[in-house]
Amino acid sequence: MEYPITQDAGLEARDDRLVTDSARTDRPTPDVDVVVVGAGIAGLYLAYRLSRAGHRLRVFEAGDDLGGTWYWNRYPGARVDVPSIDYMYSFDPNWQRDWQWSEKYATQPEILRYLNHIADKHDLRRHITFSTRVRQAGWDDGASLWRVRTDGGDDVSARFVVMATGCLSMPKQAEVDGLESFTGEVYFTSRWPHDPVDFTGKRVAVIGTGSSGVQSIPVIAEEAREVVVFQRTPTFSIPARNGQVSPERLALFAANEADYRSAARMSPGGIPMERSITPTFSVSEAERQQRYERAWGIGELFEAINVYADVLSNPAANHEFAEFFRNKIRAIVDDPQTASDLCPTDYPVATKRPCLDTNYYATYNLPHVRLVNVRKHPIRQITETGIDTAHEAFTFDAIVFATGFDAVTGAITAVDITGRDDAALKDKWADGPQTYLGLTTAGFPNLFLITGPGSPSVLSNMAVSIEQHVDWVLDCLGHLRAHGFAAIEPTAMAEAGWTQHVNDCADITLFPAANSWYMGANVPGKPRVFLPYPAGVDFYRATCDEVVARDYLGFKLSGPEGSMCNDGLVRRLQPDVEMILIQMAAMNLPTLDSMPVDEARAFYAQMSTTRPPGPDVGEIVDGVLPGATGDLAYRLYRPPTPGPHPIVVFFHGGGWVVGDAVSDDPLCRDLCVRSDAIVISADYRHAPEHRFPAAVDDAMAAVRWVADNAEALGGMPGRLAVCGWSAGGNLAAVVSRLTRDAGGPHIVGQVLLTPPTDGDLTRASYVENADGYGLTTALAQWCYDHYIDPADRRDPRFAPLCAGDLSGLPPAIVVTAEFDPLRDEGKAYAAALDAAGVPVEHVRARGHTHQSLTMVDVALSGAPVRARIANALRGFFLPTRTPETAA
Ligand code: NA7
């Protein structure tokens, strides 16, 4: 179906009056406007908002009563792991008059009482059908409505379906043989009986040491005669330090609740808290240890994860923090072997859900509590009387499964949902969920997922994320009504873009390194895909709001009177690059082209002092080499491996005007270590004092000198490549051709990182990226004007793209960045090399800017591109490419 780009002329905007669908259309009137699946925190808030907005609704709930997660998870010790005061609805500002939390972390019964209180206070039960599971929901395209069937025999049509099914509500199967033969008691933490369970005097097995195990084990151990914990993966847990609600927090809250809630909405995790921007190793070890101790002492998960900015991205930072945890475990647990088994070592801290506990580790010091490491002693089977491992037969009166959930997607795909053309959602998601904003999925019109995959959900305070999603859905329904649309659905492009963006966000973190339920890794056969959105509640909310502000960007809206589609991608930059640009914009720095040259150079040098240094190399040597007219500084980076090494002559960026031999220091270190080659960053004379072709002459002189002195420098003669970024990339390309024409020195390969190749300012990339991505078109123009006269700009020593013959040039890797004014000329040069028969690899760096690929340890998304550069260099240096064999 074709959708016009703009709204149909016949559709004038209407006000927000409630107009039923039947008033607008001769299509069948559905039984209700909205079916909601689930009556947990999300379902209750939906019932509240939908009913007050005049929508006819039905809520189906499989449980016999409301509460969702808090209805089912009644195991001993079950508590929320976000402070109670943050884990509640914000829509009812009068709550303080009729509700008080008794503890910092409320127990399951107290939370359930709170939810019942809310339901009663706002008369929500009348919308809910209990003890009824939705089995099937099928989209009827002709009638433009959903047909929903339940196990109670209901057959209900609805314009919209909202899945409020929760992220941790579909329990995992037991996955152990022989359970049916066990004659004792069997419990699942996720389906705990309503009547009290008495373990007094009993021998109890607990399988699983996630949050449910960590919370329940100490409480079970208070009663039981013997407790044996079967642990597959140890967990990182910090003491909850539960008690009274903190008076400071209450005071903050009481002072201005609206501000407090608003700060939560604009925070990274849904709890008022500043995002840490301090990298771990930017402060002293003593300070770091103090900071870790403080986090351990506060007893709040978000505080702990937020100690430093790079805990979830820098392996070394993560390792140090993990070691702090392991030391705590070793200090608490008496038996060294048990302590060792309890220490997680095979995944980075916080990449599996960390836990909050009360006496968890100390429980293992009790004489009747024992830990079995099932990685060493796998469970073979459950028997009539207990559990057999490969080495031991245990006898139990009760077995408790705390084995977790088919998280985030399990409860959604458990319903047989079919969309357009009877396509099943389960099939569509067979290789992993695809959503737009975690709220909607293409091919399934009018289906909303509350805290679905691709939204912050389980990485955030669920109460805040649920409200945000429900509010967004309500606004959307209001918009559809007001504008006469009956259906909304994301486009394939928007969905693919969002799925890519979520993966991009995950890929710059350590999350994918763990076999966690965030990755779907806990369920046999489930695709390994990172499920939640990790960039934060604040960024996520801003994105959802932006989609609306841009006329429902990425959605098709349709109705009897017409349709509209404003297709596009809401996030195109790499997430870390976007964050850097936001921070730079907030600093409101002057632009180089607004300054006199000397000031620009000083400013450029000053900016370089605040960046991370890049990786350690074996040795750094500063020296001078003879340039075309005088000495030039160089810096040599030697790999830590034994030499001799191949050599890369590197030319720095800076528009021929700013920069020097050390201004691309982190990039050169990175290249050196990754490619295992000596990198010699050679300076050249700068404009405007020394205009074109001074820089070219110096670059040629540097390459000749390095080739002549390769052995003395520790290099391998004949294994010489050139590399440059920006203006330096231009010089590397120019030198490659000039050395070809001069018959030497022989260059085995050229690395051109976002190079100018003809400076044609009329290209589309100069127009599209004129502002906003660091290098502006005005700044590029400023550089060209300082460097070269307009009359010389077709000289191939400035414009390699204008060289008549590119054949026989060294093999090349050309990197272009999507949001770079220079993108199109780099692309054109790669194509020209290819056309001339030069082996060329063109890397299109998606979501990157002119500069971001050089930001080592800052824009982490650039690392895979630099890895490809290093890989290309290693290829250039293979013996088959040396002068003897190249001919
Ligand atoms: P989790 O966090 O998924 O924990 C489940 C635990 O059960 C975990 O230690 C699993 O080990 C273990 N497990 C799962 N299957 C098996 C089998 N077959 N054999 C042995 N051990 C097994 O679920 P929870 O209910 O504790 O917590 C869920 C969330 O609720 C929690 O994160 C909070 O957000 C609230 P594994 O790690 O998979 O090796």
Residues whose N, C-alpha, C, O or C-beta is under 5 A from the ligand:
A	BS01	NA7	L168 A174 E175 I207 G208 T209 G210 S211 S212 G213 F230 R232 T233 R353 A402 T403 G404 F405 W517 N522
